[in-house]
Amino acid sequence: SKMEKKVFKLDDYNNFREEGFIKIKINNLDILLDQIEKEMFNISLNISKKLNIKLATKQKLSLHSILLNIYNINPKAFSYIFDCVKRHPEYYKLISSSLITNTAKSLLTENKNDFSINMTGDELIMQRPGDDININGMHQDGAYFSDYGSSEASVVCWIPLFDCKIKNGALQVIPKSHNNGILPHHKNKWEERKKVTRNFKGLLNVKKEFYPENAIDSLESIECKRGEVLFLHYDLIHRSGLNSSNDIRIVYTVRYHNTCGKNYIEKYKLW
């Protein structure tokens, strides 16, 4: 529809290419977020009823309170809800919406000619308060998602369900670090990823000796309001924020790719 079209803005493209990230307010995105929040709430409420989990009723139930209550009583049920939401039609409706894909396309190339995009590496993040184990350290998505992706043809999209501030885990980035290209990464074994220090959490992280100068001091927390979307260059170095709030940080992420872009799905070596 006319409402869904994103007008190409050269300034957005130039800022994105210079800094390696950009935050964009997307009109009408709230409609999709409201719907997926409603479905997450209903799924969580129904699961709690089915398992006879008693929910506190002293205050109005929220998605946060239901999920945290379920986790505290039955962590396996929390994981079950995660899997259900990850496969829900409203989840796919959000990440495939032209509201977002048209914006992604405007950042993938300054060429205004039409082209098709692919979508890979979609993720749901439900970070509980105080969880400093299941997070990612310093990394580049180009290292994680190299099989179906390209530094020159891909963009990372980060969509918070609720306002995401420093207190509840705003993403941290190193501006302009994408100009270094893909750096060597260390790979953790599955259990090691939880035991190492913050910058080396996760399965892959940039080797410390290859950090840009003043990398730690250059980290910038990017707060996002509901309805705003953060787009990252594939080579931008970033890490998870820490959630010190009382709520769950819920974020949807996805990678978009220009199907005619340089080095996309490189194994075919077509160009």
N, C-alpha and C positions, 0 to 999 in steps of 0.2 A: 504494500500500500504506500501511498505518498508519504504518510506519517512515518514509515519505517526507513525511508531513504536517508542515508548519511551523506551530506554534502562534503565533497572533497575539500580539505583545507590544507593548502601548502604549508602554512605555518605549523600545523600539527605535525606534518611529515618532517619538516626541518628540525623542529624541537626534539622529536623522537629520535631522529638520526644523530643529533648532536649529544643529547644527554643519555640516550640508551633506554629511556622509559618516558612514559607520559600518562597522566591521569586525565580521563575524559568523562564528563557528565553526559550520560546517555538518556535522552528524553524517553519517557514511557517505559523505561526498564523496570520501574517499580511495579508495574502490572504483573510482569513475569515473576518478580521476586515475591510479591504477595501470594501468588498462586502456589509457588513451590514451598513457601513457608507454611501455608495452609495444609498442603499435603504432608509435609514432614510432621506437623503437629498431629494430624489425624492418624498417621502411621504409628507415631510414638504413643499416642493415647490408646489406640486399639491394642497394641502389643502389651502395654502395661495392664490393661484390663484382662487380656487373655492369660497373662501370667500371674494375675491376682496381686500385682504390685500396688500397694496403697500409696496414693499421691497426697502430699500435703495440701490441704485446702484452706489454710488460714489466709492465703493471699491468692490473687488471680493467677491461674496456671499460665505459664509461658512455655515456649519451646525449650528454653534454657533449663527451667526448673524441672520439667518432665524428663528431659534427657539425662540431667545430672542425677536425678533420683533413680532412674533406671540403672545408670552405670554403677552407682553405689550399692545397689541391691543385686544386680545381675549383669556384670560386664559383658557376658556373652550376648545378652539381649540388646545391649547398646551396639555391639558389632553387627548384629542382625539388622537393626534399623539402618545402620550405615549402608549395608549391602542393598537393602530394599530401596533406599533413596537413590543410590547410585544407578539403579536400574529403572527408575520411575520415568514415565513419559514426560512429566513436567521438567525433570532434570535435563533431558535431551532437548526439550523445547526451548529451554533457556540458552544452552550453549550453542544451539544451531540457529537461534533467532537472527534474522537479518538486521535487527537493531545492533547486534554485536558484530556479526560477520562483515557487514558493510563498513563498519568502522575499522575493523582489522584490515580489510582490503585497502583502505585509504592509507594505511601505514606501511603496507608491504611493498608498495612501489609508488613513485611519483607519476608513473605512466597512467594516464586516465583511461586507457583502453581496457575493455572488460576482459576478465580472466577468471578461471574457476579456482576455488580454494578447497583444500582438504582440511580435515579436522582430526587430530590425533592427541594422544596423551592426556585425555580428560581425567580430572581427579576431583574428588570431594574431600575437603579437609574439615575435620571436626576436632579441633584442639581444645582439650579440657583445661580448666584453670590449673596453673602450676605444673603442667606437663612440659618438662624440659628434656624428655627422652625421645619422644617421637617427633623430632623436628629435623630440619636440614641445616647443615652448616654452610660455609661459603662454597657456592657452586655456580656453574653455568648450565642452563638447560640444554645448550648445544652439546654438552658432554653426556647428559642423561639420554637425550632423545636425538641421537645422531643418525639412526637408521632411516627414520622418516622425518627428516627435517634438514634445515640448512641455515647457516648464518645469514645468507643473503635472501632467503625465501620464506622465512618463518618468523612468527611473532608469538609471544606468550601472553595469555589473557588471564587476569586475576580478578574475580568478581566476588566481593563480600556480600553476604546476605544481610548483615547488620553493620552499622558504623564500625569501622575498624580503626581504633586509635592506638597509640603507643602502649597504653596499659593492657589492652587485650590482644596484642600481638601484631601490630602493623608490620608489614614486610620491610626489610632493610636492604637497601641497595647501595652500590658504589657507583655514583654517576660517572659516565664516560668510560667505565671499565670495559665496555664492549669493544673499544678501539684496540685492545690487546689481542683480539681474536680468541680462539679456543685455547685455553691453557692446560698443561698436564694436570690430571686429577688422580688422587689416591682412591683406591677402591677398598671399602671396608667389608669384612665378612658380616653376615647377617646380624649376629649378636654383638659384634664389635661396635656397630653403629650407635648403640645405646650407651656404651661405656666411656667413649672418648669425650674430650672437652667440646664445648659448644660449636666452635668453628669447624669441627671435624665430624659432626653428627651426620647421619644419613649414609647412603650407600656410596656416594661419590662426593668428593670435595676437592677444591683447588689445593694443590700442594703449596705449603706455606712459603717455600723459597721462590714461588712464582707470583706471590701477591704483588699487586701494584704498590708503588711507594705510598706510604701513609694510608694503607688500605683500611685499617681498623678505624682510624680517626675520620676517614672519609665516609664511613657508613651513614646513610641517611634513612630515617624511618619515614615511610610514606603513608600518612593517614588517609583513609578512604571513607567517604560517607556512603550510605546506602544509595544506589543509583549511579555511583561513580565506578568506573572500571579502570584498572591499572594495566597498561600494556608494556611489556618488557622486550627489549632486543634479545635474540637468542643467545648472545654472548655476554650479556650483562651479568656481573658477579652480584649475587644477592644471598641472603640467608633468612631463615624464619625469625620472626619476632617472638618474644616470650609473652605468654598470656598470664598476667598477674591480676586479672579481674576476677569477678565471680561468675562470669558467663562463659559459654562455649564460643570459641571463634569458629564461625562457619564460613567457608570460602569455597567457591567453585573455580577450578582452573582448567584451561584448555589451550592447545597449541593450534594455530592456523597456519596454513602453508599455501604459497602461490604455486600452482601445479606447473606453471611454465617458468618458475624461478630458477636461478642459477644453483646447481648442485642439489636440487630437491630429489630425494630418493636416489642418492648418488650411485648406488650399486648398479643402476642401469647404464650410467655413463653416456647418456644421450647427448648432453651438451655441457 
